[in-house]
């Protein structure tokens, strides 16, 4: 089987590539396992400051590998294991990654591919990219554990529109509905994603992690405790904070070390 999750790291930016070229990068069970492992490994690597997720060739991912559903979802127990232990856990690893994540999207971003992109912090797509989850035409529903990223991203109204109509959206409509961060020419998708990742990587890495942490905490609701309010100023004790101030005052480019 010529399917895999490819991982490369260059200049503090990791690129995770969904690769299943015979099926427009449809994600099978083995790939879900590999994706989770890759994201957990990169999230623990202090040398990595941003992760780009993309698809091999001219597609992001055309969903899950439907051909294997007859075996991996043959019973309720099988289906629960597949969607909860494999798919949802992989998506949780993307959402829970402490470092910034960015989806670079070309071509089809359907079903499971849309779920993966929706769990990233930023999404950059080409003009010809297309989005949707037309599983109502296949007679099955999206597992609740897989909805969380999309629900947080676009809210219930847009998510229900996507699921109830089963319509495929253009990149421009996806941008208008809040599914995307920006749309660029198809040929510029990866370059734009790499430029965005480079901007993230040159910032203070601890600050990037804290920004993600606090955005997720505020989105969860509820007032901040006194301890949380104090923790918001943990940056005061970091070398990066002192470096940033010194660089600003001396009109030079800061060099952050994540300490």
TORGU-610771 format. One record per residue (C-alpha): residue number from 1; residue in three letters; x, y, z. Coordinates in steps of 0.5 Angstrom, whole numbers, plus 500, padded with zeros to 3 digits. Each point is the difference from the previous one (the first is absolute). Layout:
% TORGU-610771
+-----+------+-----+-----+-----+
| pos | code |  xx |  yy |  zz |
+-----+------+-----+-----+-----+
| NUM |  ALA |   X |   Y |   Z |
...
+-----+------+-----+-----+-----+
//
This chain:
% TORGU-610771
+-----+------+-----+-----+-----+
| pos | code |  xx |  yy |  zz |
+-----+------+-----+-----+-----+
|   1 |  UNK | 500 | 500 | 500 |
|   2 |  UNK | 503 | 507 | 498 |
|   3 |  UNK | 497 | 504 | 505 |
|   4 |  UNK | 504 | 503 | 506 |
|   5 |  UNK | 501 | 507 | 504 |
|   6 |  UNK | 506 | 503 | 498 |
|   7 |  UNK | 504 | 505 | 505 |
|   8 |  UNK | 506 | 505 | 498 |
|   9 |  UNK | 503 | 505 | 505 |
|  10 |  UNK | 504 | 506 | 497 |
|  11 |  UNK | 501 | 507 | 503 |
|  12 |  UNK | 496 | 498 | 506 |
|  13 |  UNK | 494 | 499 | 496 |
|  14 |  UNK | 497 | 493 | 499 |
|  15 |  UNK | 496 | 498 | 494 |
|  16 |  UNK | 495 | 494 | 501 |
|  17 |  UNK | 498 | 497 | 493 |
|  18 |  UNK | 494 | 496 | 499 |
|  19 |  UNK | 502 | 495 | 495 |
|  20 |  UNK | 495 | 495 | 497 |
|  21 |  UNK | 501 | 502 | 492 |
|  22 |  UNK | 495 | 494 | 497 |
|  23 |  UNK | 494 | 503 | 504 |
|  24 |  UNK | 501 | 508 | 501 |
|  25 |  UNK | 504 | 499 | 506 |
|  26 |  UNK | 494 | 496 | 504 |
|  27 |  UNK | 502 | 499 | 507 |
|  28 |  UNK | 499 | 493 | 502 |
|  29 |  UNK | 501 | 496 | 507 |
|  30 |  UNK | 507 | 500 | 499 |
|  31 |  UNK | 501 | 507 | 498 |
|  32 |  UNK | 496 | 502 | 506 |
|  33 |  UNK | 504 | 497 | 505 |
|  34 |  UNK | 507 | 503 | 497 |
|  35 |  UNK | 497 | 507 | 500 |
|  36 |  UNK | 498 | 499 | 507 |
|  37 |  UNK | 507 | 498 | 502 |
|  38 |  UNK | 503 | 505 | 495 |
|  39 |  UNK | 496 | 506 | 503 |
|  40 |  UNK | 502 | 497 | 507 |
|  41 |  UNK | 507 | 500 | 499 |
|  42 |  UNK | 501 | 507 | 497 |
|  43 |  UNK | 496 | 503 | 505 |
|  44 |  UNK | 505 | 497 | 505 |
|  45 |  UNK | 506 | 503 | 496 |
|  46 |  UNK | 502 | 506 | 503 |
|  47 |  UNK | 504 | 502 | 493 |
|  48 |  UNK | 494 | 500 | 496 |
|  49 |  UNK | 496 | 507 | 500 |
|  50 |  UNK | 495 | 498 | 495 |
|  51 |  UNK | 497 | 494 | 496 |
|  52 |  UNK | 497 | 501 | 493 |
|  53 |  UNK | 495 | 494 | 498 |
|  54 |  UNK | 499 | 499 | 493 |
|  55 |  UNK | 498 | 495 | 495 |
|  56 |  UNK | 505 | 497 | 495 |
|  57 |  UNK | 499 | 502 | 492 |
|  58 |  UNK | 494 | 504 | 499 |
|  59 |  UNK | 495 | 498 | 505 |
|  60 |  UNK | 500 | 501 | 508 |
|  61 |  UNK | 496 | 494 | 502 |
|  62 |  UNK | 493 | 497 | 496 |
|  63 |  UNK | 498 | 498 | 507 |
|  64 |  UNK | 500 | 493 | 503 |
|  65 |  UNK | 502 | 494 | 496 |
|  66 |  UNK | 493 | 497 | 499 |
|  67 |  UNK | 502 | 494 | 497 |
|  68 |  UNK | 502 | 497 | 507 |
|  69 |  UNK | 494 | 502 | 503 |
|  70 |  UNK | 497 | 493 | 499 |
|  71 |  UNK | 505 | 497 | 505 |
|  72 |  UNK | 502 | 506 | 505 |
|  73 |  UNK | 493 | 502 | 501 |
|  74 |  UNK | 497 | 493 | 499 |
|  75 |  UNK | 497 | 500 | 507 |
|  76 |  UNK | 498 | 506 | 505 |
|  77 |  UNK | 506 | 498 | 504 |
|  78 |  UNK | 504 | 500 | 494 |
|  79 |  UNK | 497 | 507 | 498 |
|  80 |  UNK | 501 | 502 | 507 |
|  81 |  UNK | 508 | 498 | 500 |
|  82 |  UNK | 501 | 503 | 494 |
|  83 |  UNK | 497 | 507 | 501 |
|  84 |  UNK | 501 | 501 | 507 |
|  85 |  UNK | 507 | 497 | 501 |
|  86 |  UNK | 503 | 501 | 493 |
|  87 |  UNK | 497 | 506 | 496 |
|  88 |  UNK | 498 | 504 | 506 |
|  89 |  UNK | 506 | 499 | 504 |
|  90 |  UNK | 504 | 502 | 494 |
|  91 |  UNK | 496 | 507 | 499 |
|  92 |  UNK | 501 | 501 | 508 |
|  93 |  UNK | 507 | 499 | 499 |
|  94 |  UNK | 500 | 506 | 495 |
|  95 |  UNK | 495 | 504 | 504 |
|  96 |  UNK | 504 | 499 | 506 |
|  97 |  UNK | 507 | 501 | 497 |
|  98 |  UNK | 503 | 506 | 504 |
|  99 |  UNK | 504 | 503 | 494 |
| 100 |  UNK | 496 | 503 | 495 |
| 101 |  UNK | 497 | 496 | 494 |
| 102 |  UNK | 499 | 502 | 493 |
| 103 |  UNK | 496 | 497 | 494 |
| 104 |  UNK | 503 | 501 | 493 |
| 105 |  UNK | 494 | 498 | 496 |
| 106 |  UNK | 500 | 498 | 492 |
| 107 |  UNK | 494 | 496 | 497 |
| 108 |  UNK | 495 | 496 | 504 |
| 109 |  UNK | 499 | 501 | 507 |
| 110 |  UNK | 494 | 496 | 501 |
| 111 |  UNK | 498 | 496 | 506 |
| 112 |  UNK | 506 | 498 | 505 |
| 113 |  UNK | 504 | 505 | 496 |
| 114 |  UNK | 495 | 505 | 502 |
| 115 |  UNK | 501 | 498 | 507 |
| 116 |  UNK | 507 | 500 | 500 |
| 117 |  UNK | 501 | 507 | 497 |
| 118 |  UNK | 494 | 502 | 505 |
| 119 |  UNK | 505 | 498 | 506 |
| 120 |  UNK | 505 | 504 | 498 |
| 121 |  UNK | 502 | 507 | 502 |
| 122 |  UNK | 500 | 504 | 493 |
| 123 |  UNK | 498 | 497 | 493 |
| 124 |  UNK | 503 | 503 | 494 |
| 125 |  UNK | 496 | 497 | 493 |
| 126 |  UNK | 501 | 501 | 493 |
| 127 |  UNK | 495 | 503 | 496 |
| 128 |  UNK | 497 | 493 | 497 |
| 129 |  UNK | 500 | 496 | 507 |
| 130 |  UNK | 493 | 498 | 501 |
| 131 |  UNK | 497 | 498 | 507 |
| 132 |  UNK | 495 | 496 | 503 |
| 133 |  UNK | 497 | 494 | 503 |
| 134 |  UNK | 495 | 496 | 496 |
| 135 |  UNK | 499 | 494 | 504 |
| 136 |  UNK | 493 | 501 | 500 |
| 137 |  UNK | 500 | 497 | 493 |
| 138 |  UNK | 504 | 494 | 503 |
| 139 |  UNK | 495 | 498 | 506 |
| 140 |  UNK | 504 | 502 | 506 |
| 141 |  UNK | 501 | 506 | 505 |
| 142 |  UNK | 506 | 503 | 502 |
| 143 |  UNK | 502 | 497 | 507 |
| 144 |  UNK | 499 | 506 | 505 |
| 145 |  UNK | 507 | 499 | 503 |
| 146 |  UNK | 503 | 502 | 493 |
| 147 |  UNK | 495 | 506 | 499 |
| 148 |  UNK | 504 | 504 | 506 |
| 149 |  UNK | 505 | 504 | 496 |
| 150 |  UNK | 495 | 502 | 494 |
| 151 |  UNK | 495 | 502 | 506 |
| 152 |  UNK | 505 | 504 | 503 |
| 153 |  UNK | 502 | 503 | 494 |
| 154 |  UNK | 493 | 502 | 496 |
| 155 |  UNK | 495 | 499 | 505 |
| 156 |  UNK | 493 | 496 | 500 |
| 157 |  UNK | 497 | 503 | 494 |
| 158 |  UNK | 506 | 500 | 495 |
| 159 |  UNK | 501 | 493 | 502 |
| 160 |  UNK | 493 | 498 | 499 |
| 161 |  UNK | 500 | 503 | 494 |
| 162 |  UNK | 506 | 496 | 498 |
| 163 |  UNK | 497 | 493 | 502 |
| 164 |  UNK | 493 | 501 | 499 |
| 165 |  UNK | 501 | 502 | 492 |
| 166 |  UNK | 506 | 496 | 499 |
| 167 |  UNK | 502 | 506 | 495 |
| 168 |  UNK | 507 | 501 | 498 |
| 169 |  UNK | 502 | 507 | 501 |
| 170 |  UNK | 505 | 504 | 496 |
| 171 |  UNK | 506 | 503 | 503 |
| 172 |  UNK | 497 | 507 | 500 |
| 173 |  UNK | 494 | 497 | 503 |
| 174 |  UNK | 504 | 497 | 505 |
| 175 |  UNK | 504 | 506 | 502 |
| 176 |  UNK | 493 | 504 | 501 |
| 177 |  UNK | 497 | 495 | 504 |
| 178 |  UNK | 506 | 500 | 505 |
| 179 |  UNK | 503 | 493 | 498 |
| 180 |  UNK | 507 | 503 | 497 |
| 181 |  UNK | 505 | 506 | 502 |
| 182 |  UNK | 502 | 502 | 493 |
| 183 |  UNK | 499 | 498 | 493 |
| 184 |  UNK | 506 | 500 | 495 |
| 185 |  UNK | 502 | 498 | 493 |
| 186 |  UNK | 500 | 493 | 500 |
| 187 |  UNK | 508 | 500 | 498 |
| 188 |  UNK | 501 | 504 | 506 |
| 189 |  UNK | 497 | 496 | 506 |
| 190 |  UNK | 506 | 497 | 502 |
| 191 |  UNK | 504 | 506 | 500 |
| 192 |  UNK | 495 | 504 | 503 |
| 193 |  UNK | 500 | 495 | 506 |
| 194 |  UNK | 507 | 499 | 500 |
| 195 |  UNK | 500 | 508 | 501 |
| 196 |  UNK | 495 | 500 | 505 |
| 197 |  UNK | 504 | 494 | 504 |
| 198 |  UNK | 506 | 504 | 500 |
| 199 |  UNK | 497 | 506 | 503 |
| 200 |  UNK | 497 | 496 | 505 |
| 201 |  UNK | 507 | 497 | 501 |
| 202 |  UNK | 504 | 506 | 501 |
| 203 |  UNK | 495 | 502 | 506 |
| 204 |  UNK | 501 | 498 | 507 |
| 205 |  UNK | 498 | 493 | 500 |
| 206 |  UNK | 498 | 500 | 507 |
| 207 |  UNK | 496 | 506 | 499 |
| 208 |  UNK | 496 | 496 | 494 |
| 209 |  UNK | 499 | 494 | 505 |
| 210 |  UNK | 497 | 505 | 505 |
| 211 |  UNK | 496 | 503 | 495 |
| 212 |  UNK | 497 | 493 | 497 |
| 213 |  UNK | 499 | 498 | 508 |
| 214 |  UNK | 496 | 507 | 502 |
| 215 |  UNK | 496 | 500 | 493 |
| 216 |  UNK | 497 | 493 | 502 |
| 217 |  UNK | 499 | 501 | 507 |
| 218 |  UNK | 496 | 506 | 499 |
| 219 |  UNK | 496 | 497 | 494 |
| 220 |  UNK | 498 | 494 | 506 |
| 221 |  UNK | 497 | 506 | 504 |
| 222 |  UNK | 500 | 502 | 507 |
| 223 |  UNK | 504 | 505 | 504 |
| 224 |  UNK | 507 | 500 | 501 |
| 225 |  UNK | 502 | 497 | 507 |
| 226 |  UNK | 505 | 505 | 504 |
| 227 |  UNK | 506 | 494 | 498 |
| 228 |  UNK | 498 | 501 | 493 |
| 229 |  UNK | 501 | 507 | 500 |
| 230 |  UNK | 506 | 500 | 503 |
| 231 |  UNK | 503 | 494 | 495 |
| 232 |  UNK | 498 | 505 | 494 |
| 233 |  UNK | 506 | 504 | 502 |
| 234 |  UNK | 505 | 494 | 501 |
| 235 |  UNK | 504 | 503 | 494 |
| 236 |  UNK | 503 | 505 | 504 |
| 237 |  UNK | 505 | 495 | 503 |
| 238 |  UNK | 502 | 498 | 493 |
| 239 |  UNK | 506 | 501 | 496 |
| 240 |  UNK | 496 | 501 | 494 |
| 241 |  UNK | 497 | 506 | 503 |
| 242 |  UNK | 506 | 503 | 502 |
| 243 |  UNK | 503 | 499 | 493 |
| 244 |  UNK | 494 | 503 | 497 |
| 245 |  UNK | 500 | 506 | 504 |
| 246 |  UNK | 508 | 501 | 499 |
| 247 |  UNK | 499 | 499 | 492 |
| 248 |  UNK | 494 | 505 | 500 |
| 249 |  UNK | 504 | 506 | 504 |
| 250 |  UNK | 507 | 498 | 496 |
| 251 |  UNK | 496 | 500 | 493 |
| 252 |  UNK | 502 | 493 | 499 |
| 253 |  UNK | 497 | 494 | 498 |
| 254 |  UNK | 499 | 495 | 506 |
| 255 |  UNK | 502 | 493 | 500 |
| 256 |  UNK | 495 | 496 | 504 |
| 257 |  UNK | 503 | 493 | 503 |
| 258 |  UNK | 493 | 498 | 503 |
| 259 |  UNK | 503 | 501 | 507 |
+-----+------+-----+-----+-----+
//
